[in-house]
Amino acid sequence: MALEISEILSGPVTVLALKGRITLGENTQALRNRVTLALDNAKWHKERWGWTLCLILDLAKVDFMDSAGLGALVGIYATARHHEAVMKLANLTKMLQEQLIITKLSTVFDVYNSVEEAKASCGSPG
């Protein structure tokens, strides 16, 4: 099953709503490509208005993530930081919450119960 990614832009906030499985192969590559595109688009906003991108991954409809998917999240986090952007996770399923706790990645990522909470933490009205 292909990973579906929909994008919602609101000023300096980009929400990527993910649906499906984040697994080794095309799905993780599709996610990385979409994040790279969002970061490239954010460069223009940063140069024009001084905005720092706040990237929110909405994981409510992610039904499975393997170790490659977790690795992709870590890579995206590092890439976002390199581009002076922040990344936040929202709407984690119970399974994803457990994976982050077991792998101790819960100490790395900013995790929120909803997209609205994550947006509010970005300091943006959007």
C-alpha positions in Angstrom: 0.0 0.0 0.0 1.4 3.4 -1.0 1.8 6.0 1.6 -0.6 8.9 1.0 0.7 12.4 1.9 -1.5 15.5 1.9 -0.1 18.9 2.6 -1.7 21.8 4.3 0.1 25.2 4.3 -0.6 28.0 6.8 2.0 30.7 6.8 5.2 29.2 8.3 3.4 26.0 9.3 3.3 23.0 6.9 1.3 20.0 8.0 1.9 16.7 6.2 -1.0 14.3 6.9 0.2 10.8 6.4 -2.0 7.8 5.6 -0.8 4.2 5.3 2.4 2.4 6.1 5.8 4.0 6.6 8.1 1.1 5.6 11.4 0.4 3.8 11.4 1.3 0.2 9.1 3.6 -1.8 7.1 4.8 1.2 10.1 6.1 3.2 11.5 7.6 0.0 8.2 9.3 -0.9 8.1 10.8 2.6 11.7 12.1 2.4 11.0 13.5 -1.0 7.9 15.4 0.2 9.7 16.8 3.2 12.6 17.9 1.0 10.1 19.7 -1.2 8.5 21.4 1.8 12.0 22.5 3.1 12.9 23.9 -0.4 9.7 25.8 -0.5 10.3 27.2 3.0 13.6 28.7 1.8 11.7 31.3 -0.2 9.5 32.2 2.8 12.5 32.5 5.0 14.3 34.8 2.6 11.2 36.9 1.9 9.6 37.1 5.3 12.1 35.6 7.7 9.8 32.7 8.6 11.2 29.6 10.1 9.4 26.5 8.9 7.4 24.5 11.4 6.9 21.1 9.9 4.1 19.0 11.5 3.7 15.3 10.6 0.2 14.2 11.3 0.4 10.5 12.0 -3.2 9.7 12.9 -3.7 7.5 9.9 -0.4 5.7 9.9 -1.2 2.1 10.6 2.3 0.7 10.6 5.9 1.9 10.8 8.9 -0.4 10.6 12.5 0.4 11.7 13.2 2.0 8.3 10.2 4.3 8.9 11.6 5.3 12.3 15.0 5.9 10.6 13.3 8.1 8.1 11.7 10.2 10.9 15.2 10.6 12.5 16.6 11.6 9.1 13.8 14.1 8.5 14.3 15.6 11.9 18.1 16.0 11.3 17.4 17.5 7.8 14.8 19.9 9.2 17.3 21.1 11.9 20.0 21.6 9.2 17.5 23.8 7.3 16.8 25.8 10.6 13.3 24.3 10.6 11.5 22.5 13.5 9.6 19.2 13.2 6.8 18.1 15.4 4.8 14.9 15.5 1.0 14.9 16.1 -1.8 12.4 16.6 0.4 9.3 17.2 -1.4 6.0 17.4 -0.8 3.9 20.5 1.5 1.6 18.5 3.6 4.6 17.3 3.8 6.0 20.9 5.0 2.7 22.1 7.6 2.5 19.4 9.0 5.9 20.3 9.1 5.0 24.0 10.9 1.6 23.4 13.5 3.2 21.1 13.9 6.2 23.4 13.0 8.5 20.4 10.3 10.0 22.5 13.0 12.1 24.1 14.1 13.4 20.6 10.8 14.4 19.0 8.3 17.0 20.1 5.0 15.0 20.2 1.5 16.5 20.5 -1.9 15.0 20.9 -3.3 17.1 18.0 -2.3 19.1 15.0 -3.8 22.2 16.7 -1.6 21.7 19.8 1.4 21.3 17.5 0.5 24.4 15.6 0.1 26.4 18.8 3.6 25.3 19.9 5.0 26.8 16.6 4.0 30.2 17.8 1.9 30.8 14.7 -1.7 31.7 14.6 -2.0 29.4 11.5 
